[in-house]
Structures are given as structure tokens and as C-alpha cells.
Amino acid sequence: MKNHNIAVYPFTAIVGQEKMKKALVLNLINPKLGGVLVRGEKGTAKSTAVRALANLLPEIEVVEGCKFKCNPQYQKELCEECLGKLNAGNLRVSRIKMKVVDLPVSATEDRVVGTLDIEHAIKKGEKRFEPGVLAMAHRGILYVDEINLLDDHIVDVLLDSAAMGVNTVEREGISYSHPANFVLVGTMNPEEGELRPQLLDRFGLCVDVKGISDVSRRVELIKFRLSYEADPEGFAANWQAAETELCGQILTAKQLLSEVRISDDMLELISQICVDMGVDGHRADITMMKTSITLSAFNGRADVLEEDVKEAAELVLSHRMRRKPFDSHSDKQDKLDESIEKHREKQKEKNKEKEQNRDQNNQEQQKQDRKENPEKTHEHPEGQQPENAQSNAEGQPDASSETIFATGENYQIKQLAPEFIRADRKGSGRRSKTFTSSRQGRYIKSAIPHEKTTDLAFDATLRAAAPYQLTREKNGNSIIIHDPDLRKKIREKKIGNLVLFVVDASGSMGARQRMVASKGAVLSMLMDAYQKRDRVGLIAFKGDSAELLLPPTSSIELAQKYLQEMPTGGKTPISRGLVKGYEIIKSELRRDPDTCPFMVLISDGRANVSMNGEPPLHEIITIASRLKEEGIQSAVIDTENSMIKFGFAQQISTALGATYLTLENLKADSIVNAVRASAPFEIMMHPGVSSV
């Protein structure tokens, strides 16, 4: 009979992905680096590497029976129960393997941080904590696949705990804290949506992975996998020597870490690179410094070298440089090399200046009396500073120019948040707020339940029962709660919208500036949709038809591509564009009734062709009125900019019940504000909801 405890695939047997493996190892050596974010294709050994890494290290010492796996060597980090055992003199030590804890995308906040037993606290006056994922991951590895699909507040909790090393739970006025030191490893596919820049920055290191393109290496990978599946124990035994060697290198590096020193020269190089790369804030500088020190320790050195800083920059800056979704990819490696070369030139100038000063001092000493105060040699560096200051001043414009982006002002729209609320709407995203019956949302208020519920609002229930406690028979209980006192939690979360662009691509839009302005407006909305995880669709109408260029998708980069390649010319069949938009929206609503559709029509309104032979404008008004009756929210962007204005687009806007904007006030902020102001942001209160 085969052993069901199959050996874990060896870490050193993973083919390729050297940068990802190095980032994981560095976080084991120094957990203060802040975790690793792995971005890229599926099937590139991400989860295999994480599990193999935990199996690589020897067992760790823990307090026997502790649910938090407290380290008996650090009394300051012991939980309350372990402190009690220590004071009583019955603290025992055991050894366990480092654990990898998986966090599912559907995890609720209570599942992540843990829960407090409110009933036990009321009856016994004692705090009883049910550990969550963060407690399970203490002194181990927390692995989050598709971390970009988690709700933002869950990601906030993870990153805060990873940075602070402590998880604090507060529920209904009761607080509980426990240690939560773990290596956070997140994976994501950028095509499914990015993390907010603020959250990206909180990850210490980031690695982009992709499949191996070398055929011989791919063949090697296949052979390794076949050997492992045929005999896992035998395969693992063949790699045991390599595993032991790497384990020893990691343990040695952990001991050496506190002895590594970094010179001012290397610190200047780190800051120079961060300035030249145009990263925001100072977290990149600090993380690059820590990573450089860790790399030096891993290589068995007590001094940080330039090569350590360069390798650290590649791991620390990749997710902090490209701050806008539609910026073109520059050659980051060339920019890094240029920055390092600039620093070398500065050091050469400094060394040359020092040599000149030293020679000058020697000549003066030969001419003057030996009574000359040697401390005067310290005056010379002062003369060096104006040149350095000039050098920095000359370098500063280059650094600042790297941080200027053509669509930078569009980020102002992030300060505006929609208030779309509707009962039990499903979905995910970051734009509109909605009530949810699942436990994934945040608790915001309470309500009287009309049926049995498992999501009780203890605070509101206790407040409802409090006035009647004097008249109720206790029978030895601390508090008596009846069914009418019960309150359930009302939770809310955020979801994305469907933004459908219906763009006039007819000959009347052929004027260069008008089409450029129209595309700029659409790109502004795409920027916003990219950040809020909206889905977008693109319809273009010209000639005698309307074409769905891009079905509703979450790939904003694909939407940008189709928009840029959109052809222009022919007649203006606005009615066909509206009908096509209506068909797409109805199809999406049938497929997913929780869809939040919003149509943006961009045209001058000068229709010159109809579907049924009636006057074009009359036909358009009829169709637009039907869309309004259907409750489809929309906005109209009037691109007419001639001296004589016919006002056709404004008439269409009125029939649609849409927000109307002219080309003159067509700016990124204007269109986005219009969409947000006109979107279906009605508040439909949850049946039975009442604030208590």
C-alpha cells in the first residue's frame, strides 16, 4: 500500500523562476521585508514554490498547545494564555513544521481576523477568542491566490497585520490582540484587475513571472514532474542534498543579518535610483535598503555591494514605477543602469576632488610650518559642496520629468465615490456600494429580522433587550433575550458597473480635434473603470450599421486597443447605435440581473440615416424615450463645435433623461463626474431595515 503522505515537491527542483524563488527566500531570511507579490501567468509553479519553501526549513519551537504557535524564546511576544503558563511554571515546548495557510478569495473578515464569543463574554465575563486565518498563519506563510479579487478592506487587514506583526479584533466593545508574524505571499493575474496603487506599495517585493520559453528547459521540467509523480519519496530523496544546502544557507543568513552594514555610498545609490525611477514616497528607499542587506547576508557577506542594490531594485521597484494603466512600458533595465552609472560618475568626481584636495594639502604642508593644524583639511570638503549641489540640481529635472505622465490629472477623479445601494446585489468591484446578505461585507447597521438569521448583531440585540432586564426572570442568567429583541447585521460591500460606450465614428466626427477629444474622454473613463474594476463595452456606429467592437469585458487594456483602432467615416446612424446599446444591456441583464449598466453616447447628434425610413431625429427620439422608460441610465456628450449649433444632441439627451455635456466642457473630470452623477445611484433600502 502506498503512503498517502506524499512528499512535497522539492524547492530546489523547481525549474526556472529564479527571481520568484529568490524573493521568497529573502522573505524567509528577513520577514520584515513585507511579503512578496507574484504577478503573471497561471501554471508557473507559484503555489508549488510556496509549499516547497515551507517544507524546506527545519521545525520551529512553539509553546505546546498554543493556538497561536507562540515562540517560547520571546516572552514579549507570548499571548495571554502562554504568559499565564509561563508565570505558573508549566510552559512546555514542542516542535512543528512551518505551515502554509491558504486564504480563499471568498473569505469573510471574521474568518480572516477571528471572532469573539460575545455570549461567553456576557455570561462569564471572560474573553474567548476563536482564531482566524491570521492566527493560523503566525510564524508561517500566508498564501493568497488571486489577491486582487479580494475585497479592499480584507487586503487592508492582511497588510496591516503583516506590517505590525499583531492582529487586533474589536467587536461590540470587546478587544483582543494576538501576535501575527507571517510571510505574506500574494499572487494575481493583472488581466483580471490590478490592486490599488496604495496597496501595491505595501508589498515589499514584487516579481513578474511567465512560462519558460526555452524548449530544453521545458523538457527538463516535464521530466522532473514525471519522475516526481512516479515516485515522490524517491524524487525528494534525490534532491535532499540540495535542499539541505539551501536550508543551511538560509539559516546562516538569518544569523548574519544583524551584522551586515551598509555604507552611506550605497544609501546614496538607493535614493538616487528611487528618485530617477520616479517612485512616490519613501517606502521604496527603506525596502530597498532592507532587501540589499538581506541579499548581502544571503551571499555570506557583511557589507552591501552595488550588485546587491541593483538586484534589490529589480525586486522592489517593478510594482511602484508604472502608476497609470495606459502608460507605455519603458525599458526599466536601461533606466536602472543609467541611474547606477550616474551614481558612479558622481563618486568618481568626489574621489577626484578628494585626490586634488589631498595633493593641495600636501603641497601646503611642505611650504608651511609643521605647526599647521591638520584639522584644516576638513575645510576642503566645504568647497566640494557647491559642485555637488549643482550636480544634484542638474539631475533633479531629469528625475522629476520621469514622474510626469500625460494623463496624470485624471487621478483627481478617485476622490469621488458613488453611492449606489440596492438590496442583496451580487458581484465584486470598487465603485458602487450595495447591501449584501453574505458575510463578506462590512457591518454598517442593524435591522429586525423577518426570518431566522445566523448573522446576529449582538450590540443592537443587547441594546434592544436592555430596557426589559429589570422585569424579566433571570433564572441564574446574566441577561435574558427574547425573540423580539433579536437584530441582524446589515452589511454593505462595493461592486463594479458596466459602462457601455456608444461612439459616433461617422464622417461628421472626422475632424481631427473632435475625434481626439472624444477618445480622450473615453480613455478618461477607462482609467476610472480600470481602478474600480468596472466592465466596459464599446460600440461604434457609422455608415448603415452599428458594430459591437468590444463585448463587455474587464480587460481595460483591450478596450483601449479597440478604441485606438476604431475607424471613422460614412453616414451617422445614431438610432442603430442606441438600439445596439439597448440590446447589449438587455442581454447583460438577462445573463446577470445584478449588472449596473450605464450608457455613454458620444456624438454631435446629426443623424442622416434611419432604420425604418422615417425622419432620423424623430426615430431617435422614439428609441431614446423607450430607453428612458426602461430605466437605463445614460449620458450624452455633444461633440458639435461649429458656430451654428443645431442642438440635436441636446434633444436626444432630453429624450434619454441623460446628463448632457457639450464639447467645450468635455474634460476628463467633467465626463466622469457626469457619469457618476447620472448613474443609477438611487437608494433602495433593504426591506425591514431600521437603524437601532
N, C-alpha and C positions, 0 to 999 in steps of 0.2 A: 504494500500500500504506500502511495506517495505521501510525502509530508505536505500538509496543507499550509504550513508556514513557509511560503515561498520566499526565497532570498530576494532582497531588494536589489534592483539593478545598480551596479557599482557607479559611483560618481565619476571616477576616472575613466570608465569605459564609454562615456558619452562622447560621440564623435562630433567634432566641431564645437560651435557656440562657445568659443573660448572667452569672449568678453562677458557673456552672461555668467559663466562659471566663475570667473574672476570676481565679478560683482557680488555674487552670493558668498564666496569665501571671505571677501573683505568684510562683509557684514557679520559673519561669524566671529571674525577676529575682533572687530570693533562694532558692537551693536549700536553705538551712538551715531553711526553714520546716517541713520534714518530710513533704512529699508531700501528695497530695490523695486523699480517699476520696469516690467518687461513688456515691450510693445512689439507686435508683429504677428506673423502667420501662425495658424494652428498647426499642430503636429511637429513642433520644433523642439521637443524634449523639455519644455518649461516645467511641467509638473513632475516629470521624471527626475529632473535635476534637483528640485526642491526636496523630494522624498529621499533621494540618494544622499543629499547633503546631510540631512539629519541622521541618517544611518552611519555616516562616515565617522562621526565623533564618538568618543567613549561615553560611558554612562555618567550621569551627573548625580551629585549628592543632593538629597531632598529630606525634609522632615517627614518621618514616617507617618502616614495617614493624613497629611495636609492636602486639602483640595486645591491649594494654590501652588504646590510644589516649592515651598519656601526653601531658600538656601540656608542651611544651618550655620554657615561660615559668616553670614552677615546679619547680625542681630538687629540692626537698624531697619532692615527690610522685612522682618518677620511680621506675619499677620497677627491679629489679636489672639487667635487660638494658640498659635505657636509660641507667642510671648508668655501665655499662661502656662504652657508645658515647660518652657524654659525656667520660669520662676518656681514652678513646682518640682523641678529637677527630674522630670520624666520625659525629656525630649530625646527621641531616638532618631537615628539616621539610617536611611536606606538609599539604594542606588537604582536609577531608572534610565532608560534611553530618552534622549531628546525627542520630543513629539512634534509632529506636523499636524496642525489643526486647520481644516478647510472651512472657509466661511462661504455658505451658499449665497447667491445673489438675492434670494427671496428672504434672507434673514431679517427679522424684526429688530428694533432697537433693544427690546427686552432680552431677546436671545443673545445679542452681542454683549451688552454690558452686565446682564444678570438681573435678577428680580429680588425684591424684598418681600418677605412673608408678612403682610400687613395684619392678617388675622392673628398670627402668633404674637406680633408686637402688641396688639390690643389686649389679648387675653393674658399674656405672660409678662408683658413689659420688657421683653427681650428682643434684640435684633436677630433675625435669622435670614441669612443671605443664600440665595440659590445661584451658584456661579454660572456665568455665561461663557461665551467664546473667549473673551479676553482673559478670563481666569484660567481657562484650559490651555491657552497659548503661552502663559507665563513661563519664561526660561526655555521657550521652544521657538517654533516658526509658525507664523500665521500666514496661511496661503489663501489669497483672494483671487479667484479666476474671474475674468471679466469685471474688474473693479470699476470700470467706467459705467457699468449698468446699475451699480448700487445707488441708492438714494443719497443725496449730498450729505444729509445730517448723519448718516451711518459712516460715511467716509470721514467726516469731521471727527467723529468719536474715535475711529481707528487711529487716525494720525495724531490726535491729541494724546491718546494713551501711549502710542509709540514714542512720542517726543518726551512725555513727562515720566513714563515708567510707572504710572499709577492710574487706576481706574476708580472713579468716584461715581456712585449711584445715589441719586436723590429721588425719592418717591414719597409723596404725601407727607412731606415734612420730616422724613427719616433719611439719614445719610449713612453711607457705608463706603469705605475705601479699602482697596487691596492692591498689592503690587502687580504690575502688568508689564514686565520687561520681555519683549519678544522681537524677533526679526520679522519685519513685515515685508512680504513678497506679493506684489500685485501684478497681474497680467491683463492685457487688454488688446483688442484689435481696433486700431484707430478708425477704421472704416465704419465702425458701429457707434462712433461718437467719442469725443475727447473728454478728459477731465477738465474742470475749471482750471485756469492758469494758477489760481491761488493754491489749489490742491496739488497740482503738478509740482509746484515749487517745494511743497512739503516733503516730497520723496527725495531722499538723499541722492541716490544713484538711479540712472535710467539706462536701459540697454534696448536697442532695436535689433530684433532677430529676424532671420529669414532662412528658408531652406538652403541646404548646401547645393551649390551649382556644379561642383567638381564631380564627375562621374565616378572616378575611382574611390573617392571618399564616400559617396552614396552607396557604392557596392560594399565597402567596408562596414558601413552602418547596418546594411541588411544582414551581412554575415554575422555580425555581433548579435543582432537581435535573434536570429535563428538559433545560434548557439545558446543564448540565454533561455529561450523558450524550451529548448530540448532538455537542458539540464541547468536550472537556475543555481543550485548549490555549487555545482562544479564550475560554472562560469564565474560565480562570485569568488570562489576559491582561487581561480587563476589570476584575479585582479587584487587579491588581498595584499600583496606586497606593495602595489602602487597606492592602495587605499591607506595602508599603514604609514607610508612615507608622507603622503599629503596630510594625514591627521597629525603626524609629528610636526610638520612644518607649520600648521595652524596653531597648535598648542605652543610651540616655541615663539611664534609671532605674538601671541597673546601676552606672553611673559615679557617680551622685548618692547611691547608697545609703549609702556610708560617711560622707557629710556630713550626713545627716539627724539632727536632735537631737529628743529627746522630753523634755518638761518633767516636773517632779515632779507637777504638777497632773494631767497625763494619765496618769502612772503610778498615781496615787491612783484615778483614774476606772477604770482597768483592774482594779485589785484590788477596788474596790467592786463592779463588775459581777460578777466571779468569785465574790465572797462572796454576793451577792444571788441569783445563779443556782444556788448550792449545788453547785458543781463540786468534785471531790476533788483534792487535791494542788495543786501549783503549776505544772505544765506548761502549763495553760491560760493563766495570767498571762504566762509567758515567751513562749509562742507568740503571744498576742495583741499583746504589745509588738513582737515582730519583724514581725508582719503589719501593724500600724499604721505602722511605719517604712517598710515596703515599699510600702504604699499611698500614703504621702506622696511617696516617690520616684517612683512611677508617675505621680502627678499633678503632678510637677515642682516640689514644694515641699521645703524643707529643715527645716520644722517640722511636727510632728504635730499635727493638729487633732482636735477632738471628733468630727467626721464620719468621720475615719479610724478612730478607736477603735470607733465604732458599727458601721461596716462590717466591721471585723476581728472583732468579737464575733459577728456573724452567721455568719462562716465558721469560727470557732474553737470555739464552744460547742455547736453543734447536736448533735454526737455525744457530748458529755460531760455533758449535762444529765439525760437520761432514763435512769436507771441500772437501772430494773426493767421487765421486759417488759410488765406489766399495769397500769402507772401510766397514768392518763388524761392526754391531751395538754392542757397548759395553754397559754394564749396567751403564747408566749415573747416575741413582739414587745412586748406590753404590759409584761411584766416588765423587758425591757431598757430600754424608755422610762422606766419608773418608777425604775430604778436610775440612769439618766443624770440624771433630774430631781432625784433625791435628792442627787446629787453637785453639781448646780448650786445647790441650796439651801444646801448646806454652804459652797460657795465664796462665795455671797452673804453668808452670815453672817460668814465670815472677812474678806471685803472690808469689810463694815460695821464689824466690830470694829477693823480696821486704821484705818479713817477716824476712828472715835471716838478711838482711841489717838493718832492724829496730831493731831487737834484739841486733845485734852487736853494733849499735849506742847507745842503752840504756845502755849496759854494759860499753861502753867507757865513757858515760856521768857520770855514777856513780863513776868511777875511777878518772876522771879528774875534774878539777875545773869547777865551774858553769860559769866561764868566757869563756868557749869554744864556738866558733862561730857556732851557729846551722846551718849556711849555708853549712857547710862541708858535711852535709848529702846528698847534691846534687852531691857529688863526687862519691858516690857509684854506681849510675846507669851507670857510665862510665865503671865500671868493669863488668857490665852486657852485654855490647855490644859485646865483643868478642864471648860470648856464643851464643847470638842471631845471630851474623854474621855467626857463624859456623852452627847454625841450618838452616839459610837460604841457606847457601852453600850446606848443605846436602840435603835440599829439592829441590834445583834447578834442579839437574839431573833428578829427577822424573818428574818434570813439563815439562822439555824440551823433555823428552822421550815420553811424551804424544803427542807431536806435530809432531813426526817423522812418516811419512807414507811410505809404501813400494814403492808406485808409485808417490812419490812427485815430482820427476824431470820431470814428464810428463806435468806439468803445464807450462813449458817453451814454449810449442807449442802455447799457447794462444797469444803470441806476433806476430804470423804470421797471416795475413789476406788475403784471396783470393780476386781476382779482376775479378770475373765473371760478365759480364754485357751483358744483352740482352734486347731487346725492349719488354716492356709490359709482362714480365714474372710474373705470379701469384704465390702465395704461401707465406709462412712465415718461419722464421728462423733467423740465425745469422751468416751464413758463407759467402755466395756469394752475391755480390752486383748486383742489376738488376734495369733497368729503370722500372718505373711503371706509368700508366696513371691515377691511383687513387690519391686521396689527402692524402693518408696515408704516403706517402714517404716524404723525406726531399728535399726541393728545392735546386738544385745544379747549374743549368744553365738555359738558356732560348733558345727558338727556334721560328722560323717563322711558325705560324700555317697554315696548308693546308686546314683546315675547321674550322668552328666556335668552339670556346673553351670558357669555363667558368672559366678556371684556368689561368687568365692573370698574366703575370709578369709585374707589374706596373713599377718597376725600369727600366727594359730593354725597356719597351714601351716608357717611358718618355725620356730615352736617345736617342732612335731612332727618336722621334719626335722633340727633342730639336733643331737640326740644321735648321729646317724649320720654326720656330716660327716667325722669322722676316718677312717672305714673306707670311704668312697665315693671312687671315682676322679673327680677334678675335671675333668681334660682341659681345663685353662685357665679353667674357670668358677669363679666365686666361691662358688657353693653349688649342690649337686645335690639336686633334689627328685624323689621317686618318687611314683607314684600313691597308695600308702597314706598318704603324708604330707598329701595334699590335705584341706582343710577348707572347708566352705561357710559363708556367713554366715546366721545365723538372725535374722530381723528381726521386729519387732512394731510394730503401729500400733493406733489406737483406732477403735472402731466404736460406733454407737448401738444402742439397743434398741427393741423395740416394747412399749410399756406400754398394755395394754388395760384400761380401767376398766369394770367391770360394777356399775352403781349401782342400788340399790333405790329406785325412785320411787313406791312404793305408798303407800296411805293411812297405814300404820303409821309412815311416815317424815314424816308431815305436821307433826309437832311442829316449830315454828319453829327452835328451837335445835339440834335434831338434824340437820335438813337443812342449816342454815347451817354447822354443824361439819363435816358430810360434804363439802360443797362446798369448804370451806376446805382440807380435806385434799387433795382432788383438785387444787385450784389450786396447792397447795404442790408437788405432783409435776409439774404443768405448768411451774412455774417452773424446776424442775430439768431437765426434759426440754428446755425452751427453750434452756438453756445447753449441754446435752450433745448436741444435735442428735438426740434420740430422735424416733421417730414415736409418735404416740398415737392411740388409738381410744376411742370412748365408746359403751357400750351401756346402755340404761335398760330395766328390766323393771317392768311394772305391769299390773293387770287380768288378762288371759289371755295376754299375749304379751310378748316382748322385742324391742326395736327397736334397730337399729344407727343411732344418731343421727349418728355421725361415723365414716366408714371411716378406717382407719389413714392418717394424714397427718403431714406435718412442719409444718403450719401450726398452731402452738400458739394463736395468736390466735383462729383459727376454733374450736378445741376449747373455749376459754374461752367463746366466744359461745354455743355449743350447750349447755354446762353451765349457764350462767346462765338460759337459756330452757327448761330441762328441766321438763316438767310433773310434778305429783305427785298421786296419788290412785288408788283401786282396790285390787284384791287384790295378793297377793305371790307371783308365780310364779318363785321362785328357780331351780327346775330349768330353766325356759326360758332364764333369763339365763345359766346355766352352759353350756347346750347351744349357745346363740348365740355365746358367747365361744369355745367349743371350735371351732365351725365357722369363725369368723373366723380363729382362729390357724392351723388346718389349711390354710385357703385361702392365707394369707400364706406358710406354709412351702412349699406346693406352688409358689407363684409365685417365692419366693426362699428356697431351703434355708438360706441364711446368716442368716435372721432370728433374732433373740434375743427370743422372746416372754415376756411376764410379765403375768399376770392379777391384778388387784386387785379383790376383791369387797367391796363396802361395803353392809352390811345388818345388820338385827337377827336374821336367821335365822328369823323367824316366818312360814314359808311356810304358805299356806292354800289352795293350789290346785296340782294336779299335772297332768301331761300324759296319763298313762295310767290314771287313776282309783285308783292305789294311794296309800297314805298319803304325803303330801307329803315328810315328812322322810326316810322310807325311800327314796323315789325320788331325793332329792337326794344322799343318802349313796352310792347306787349310781353316780350320774353322777360325783360327786366322786372316788370311788375309781378310776374309769376315767381321769379326767384325771391322777391321780397316777401311774397305770401308764404313761400316755403320756409322762411326764416333763415335763409342763407345770408350770412353777414359778408360785407364786401367793402371795398374802397375803390375809387376811380381816380386815376392820375391823368390829368388833362395835359397832353403834350402840345397843344395848339399854342404857337408863339408868334403868329402873324399880327400885323397891325389891326386887321379887321378880324374880329372874333365872332364866330357863329354860335358858340355856346352849346354845341351838340353834346359834348362830353358831360356838361353840367346837367343837361336834361336826362341823360342816361343815368347819371348818379342819383338824381332825384327819384327816378322810377325804381332804382335798385334799393333806395333807402340807405345809400352808402355815404361814406365820408368822401368829400370832394377836395382835391388839391390841384392847383394849377402848376404849370411848368416853372413859373417864376419862383414859387416857394418849394420847389421839388429838391429837397436836400435829404441826406440820409436820415437825419433826425426827424424831419417832417413826415416822411413816409412811414417810418417805424412808429412814431407817435400816433399817426393816423390809424395804422393797423391795430395797434394796441387799444386805442380809444374806441374803435368800432367793432372789435372782435366780440364774440358772444360772452361778454363779461357779466351777464345777469346773475344775480344771486338767487339760487333756488334752494331754499332752506330744506334741510333733511326733515322728513315728516316726523313730527313728535319731538323735535329738538327744542330744548328750553334751557337757557343758561341758569345754572344753580350756583 
